[in-house]
Amino acid sequence: MEEKKIFSIYGHYPVIRAALRRKGWVEKKFHFLPKVILHVEDESEGVTENKGTESKENSDLTFAKTEDIHDVMSRLVKHEMPYFLWTIKRDIVDYHSLNCDQMLNHYGKTASFTTKIGLCVNMRSLPWYVQANPDSFFPRCYGLCTEMEQQEFLDDFRRTAASSILKWVVSHQNYKSKPKNRQEEASGDTDPSHRKDTENTDIKTLTGLSGQLIDTACKVCQTYLGQVRHEDIDMSEDATKDLTEDEWNELTQQYYSLVHGDAFIPNSRNYLSQCQSLLSKITSINPQTEIDGLRNIWIIKPAAKSRGRDIVCMDRVEDILELVNADHLSTKDNKWVAQKYIETPLLIYDTKFDIRQWFLVTDWNPLTIWFYKESYLRFSTQRFSLDNLDSAIHLCNNSIQKHLKNAKDRNPLLPCYNMWTSAKFQEYLQRRGRGSVWSSIIYPSMKKAVTNTMKVAQDHVEARKNSFELYGADFILSQDFKPWLIEINSSPTMHPSTPVTAQLCAQVQEDTIKVVLDRKLDRNCDIGNFELLWRQPTVELPPFSGSDLCVEGVSFKKAKKQTSPMATLHLTMPPSGTRPLKGRCPSATPEPVRGSLRTTLPEDLRVKEDKVLFCAFPEPGRPAERSCAVRLGPKAGGRIAPPAFQLQCADGQASSAAPARSPEPQALKAAEGSFLQPLRVPGRPRDLAAPCLVCHGSFQPAKACKRCRSFCAAVLQGGSFVKLGGGQGGL
């Protein structure tokens, strides 16, 4: 318990349990699992296959009566917290309530690449993350949930039909001169679909079609090339006018008759060079031209199901749209995905197969991917043919093929359990003289496809530290040995259903434990067959600082009632020989402000330009005279009496002026640190705003101006100022 070596397992994973026990871990058994399992959806392919054994095992775990050492230790830690959790699905445990030091074999929000609709949508964003074309390794795919997506699929189906007509012209002329195609060169087999089409041509009475069908198909392909190259921008609308719906329907029906062997074009040889030229141009911009084939087959899948459930192959667009638009299906089940079927797969002994490849993600930031060196092939139980679109022929999922019997006419060199290891496949390629394609084409291309896919999904996954997850990617090889990514599965099956899976599944589980546990203690430890595929360079984010916003401006206020003008001040001028004062009072000569209160002075009291009043300011070193206080005069006849003031000349003589009626001084305490402090005028409301003569703003009389810290408005409303250090008041 001090080493935190307590684990819990949900599911049939005896290899994981045994590997952890060998490393000194103690299991805490889940007692609630039989109830939870009833609510588990079969989104991952490993769930249903193990459900029977899983329920039995969990029941045995709950009511185990064996008194071995592991059971005793499990009872000792039944109240402890497990630090390693391995479950079939992430939803089994409360993902967000886990502590940071608890390990879980799942990440959150991985539907962006583990579901068919998520992979379909996110692959379109690949060019924004890496310099790669998704059409080079992922068959084009369309969601059929909305009318716009259905229209995009319909346009693609029609373009593919037009290019298939051109392929028919070329293949029909070259068939006699080239009896063997590339598939025969790679595997030594004949193409049954071509052979059967030729037999049907000899037996059936074919309908002759006009060469106008080829002209129309060439026009559609030229329009497509112009759109891809953006040549249609400078063309007129008449030149880029598309076919009408009736013309499309006629072309589609004639195409069906042509590729299914019910019709032919007598003078198709005249169009050979034109068709070859257009196909060469299309191939240069569309890397999927070769896998499209002639039949225009699409594989229709439910958006969020696995293990091949409800997957069908269809080659008629009207049947596809009818299936996805069925009204009796619920909204959740009505989410379909249409993916282009690979019509030219690589065959082994005339049988289709796919490759299951594992990879492990131990961190999403920085993205860290481990690729497994071993993989295995899964064969179909039936011989490959495009004339029969049965899922048993075209789907290689073990969950489907295990319920079918091997065809009697199947090649006996194929294993009865329909699986090969990747090592066995390399031996097969070596015997065919293509032993280098695995290390030069197949294996590197699969690694590149996985890396690109994970880079796109990185921003969508809930990147929890101290988690990891093992995924299973499915690939199909085309005739040129190029792997094409079909889908990625979370929780891939680990059930030992065949000798191949019994060996490889146990091996990959043990190696996963080595990577996620042993490598934490020793970076140079043995990690089995895993190899580091990609580790994203660490990017240090800049330190976060809060928003530093500053808003400047002047608020708009409703105009208030104008106050009454101040009383006239009667000032007695000093003698004519008075010398200039030491400092100018900023409030003695205010600049006129629009809308401000004005003071009316008699004509005989106006000061000449050469005689200016000055206030006495304290000299440095005299702290007692640093500030002034305001002295208010009493009311007299409804007027505010002018304040008394005292002036000091430059030679030290005091010059005083007093009003006719002397007010009773009431010294008020000044605010600490301020030079002047205004006081409230009796009888005037405190919240009445007054104009500032310095900055033209407005402020309350009892406070200084917020802009320039001036008290000029208080002066205009009858305030007088005196020095706090003693002495007589002064203006």
Secondary structure by P-SEA (a helix, b strand, c coil): cccccccccccccaaaaaaaaaaccccccccaaaaaaaaccccccccccaaaaaaaaaaaaaccccccaaaaaaaaaccccccbbbcccccccccccccccccccccccccccccaaaaaaaaaaccccccccccccccbbbbcccaaaaaaaaaaaaaaaaaaaaaaaaaaaacccccccccccccccccaaaaaaaaaaaccbbbbbcaaaaaaaaaaaaaaaaaaacccccccccccccccaaaaaaaaaaaaaaaaccccccccccaaaaaaaaaaaaaacccccccccccbbbbbbcccccccccbbbbccaaaaaaaaacccccccccbbbbbbccccccccccccbbbbbbbbbcccccbbbbbbcccbbbbbcccccccccccccccccccccccccccccccccccccccccaaaaaaaaaaaccccccccccaaaaaaaaaaaaaaacccccccccbbbbbbbbbbbccccbbbbccccccccccccccccccaaaaaaaaaaaaacccccccccccccccccccccccccccccccbbbbbbbbbbccccccccccbbbbbbcccccccccccccccccccccccbbbbbcccccccccbbbbbbbbccccccccbbbbbbbcccccccccccccccccccbbbbbbcccccbbbbbbccccccbbbbbcccccccbbbbbccccbbbbccccccccccaaaaaaabbbbbbcccccccc
